[in-house]
Each structure stands twice: as C-alpha cells, then as structure tokens.
Amino acid sequence: MGYTLNFAVVWRNFDLLLGGLGLSLGLAFVSIVIGIAIGLFTAFLLNAKRSIAHGAAVVYVAAIRNTPILILILFTYFALPQMGVRLDKLQSFIFTMAIYAGAYLAEVFRGALLGVPKGLREAGLAIGLTELQIKKSITIPIMVRNALPALSSTFISLFKDTSLAATIAVPELTFYARKINNESFRVIETWSVTCLIYVATCVVLAALLRLLERRMAIPR
C-alpha cells in the first residue's frame, strides 16, 4: 500500500504550532539579550591584561564552546538541582542558552573591539572623558555596529537551537510537532509543515536583521 498524504490533522492543530513558534522566538530573544550582556563583559576581560579574571574568561569561553549544547541543557536541568540550584524548565533553558550565546558572542565582540580605532580612546581622554564614559559612549556603540552581522547569525542560530528545549518538555515548536506526530502518526505531514515554519521564520528574520544592519551601518 502507498502512503497517502493527509494534512488535516496538522491544520487542526496549527494553532499549537504557532503558539510554539511564538515561545521559540521569545526564548531566542531573551537568551540573546542576556547573552549580549555576558558576551560584552567577557570580551573586555579577554582583551584585558593577564589576570585571574582574564583567565576565568578564557576558561569559560573554551569550556562552553567545546561542550555540546544538549549536554549543557541536560546538565542545567537535571544536575544543578542536585547542587541546590533549582530552576524551572523555562528558566533553566534560558540560562543555558544565554551562557552558550555569551561564550560565542564574547569572541565576536573581542574581534569587533580590536577593530575600534585606538585613536578614538585617545580623543575621548583628550576631551576629559573617563574610561567608563569612553566605553559607554564610543567603544561599545562602534563595537556593536561592527558585530551586527555576527549577532544576526547568532540570533538565527539560537532560534533554531530552541528546538532542543523539547528534550526537557518546554512547549515550543518542536515539542508541539512531536505531540501532533505521536498522536496522529502523520510523520511526513507533521515534520514537513514544521520544517517549512522554521525555514520561513529564519528567512523573515534574516531579512529583518539585514535591514537593521543597513540602518545601523557605520557610513563609509
């Protein structure tokens, strides 16, 4: 017998998929916002003189970048409670994604920081700005603009990685797709539609982020 496609069950539950998509986008957005803060802080430590803080930043980046994200998710959700740190499903997933994003963005920001002309710092000192004011008003804005393409790619990557939240029963897009598949056994239909949702969302996000990059680009 041949397989007959029947998308009816998927369309009946399409609202669940859309709800899961909304949560996936929310998880990615919150994670990258926190990850940006972590990445900025770590980038300055990486570019600082040799110190204990610098060494800790190097270890953090190396450890996170070389550990599979699924392992990090499972460790946060299942192992941390054994150490007395109790987080719910959403909190543990966002925490893991933010730490993961922060490690990657630290290297992105470190490279962007090296691209900021040193003369700008000297000019800031010359007009009486403090080091903190220079970082806040000159260095960080230019650095973030230089890093925008990499930030865009990281956000899209994080959005796709939210599918791993299904492993700890966070009700995002992949979680609901698995639920529909398990209840209907319409494997091809369920995962085909889910794949198209992911692809369409990533295409729209990429277009919007490219528009943002053009608007915020430093004039040449």
Helices and strands as residue ranges (DSSP letters): H 8-12, H 14-46, H 52-65, H 69-74, I 75-79, G 80-83, H 89-114, H 118-126, H 131-134, I 135-139, H 140-161, G 162-168, H 173-184, H 187-216
